[in-house]
Amino acid sequence: MNFTETEQKIINELSKTLDSIDPEEIKALIEQIKKADRVFFVGVGRVLLSLKSIAKRLAHLGIDTVIVGEITEPAITENDLLIVGSGSGESAFPLAIAKKAKSFDATVAHIGSNPNSSMQDITDYFIRIPVQTKLNLPNEIASVQPMTSLFEQSLLLLGDTIALILIEDEKIDMSQLWEYHANLE
């Protein structure tokens, strides 16, 4: 197999996946992001890497973002939003953090593949990326990629899509975004 054929398979999977996400779920998440004092993010592994990229991009838009577990993490309150990234919705650490956030009356949104996960009883909002998970559930978009690569990639692109929607909704001048970019580089 060659590069062009392989990358086209990945792009086709991503396009099919992003087209399968419910725009109303995204609209509700964006409203919660706008409303929150701070937006916290929790996930593990490669999902966490995608979430960190999303948090950084939203920080570039002037949104106060926090990665759970970082040394400068403040207390979560009822005015905050926790975004949980977990394809299966069964990962132990994100599940425990979501429960803890709810105990402080924070709003919790879960971005995942499994609508019937343990997370469903905890979260206020669910955004489904309907891709193949480690659970191999029915109605998941299959992938030729290893493990849950399609979920992590889709999550990252979803985050950039949300950022662009926020830029357009809030009429943000993109040339002004550099004021929020790291300058100790």
Order of alpha helices (4+ residues) and beta strands (2+ residues): alpha-alpha-beta-alpha-beta-beta-alpha-beta-beta-alpha
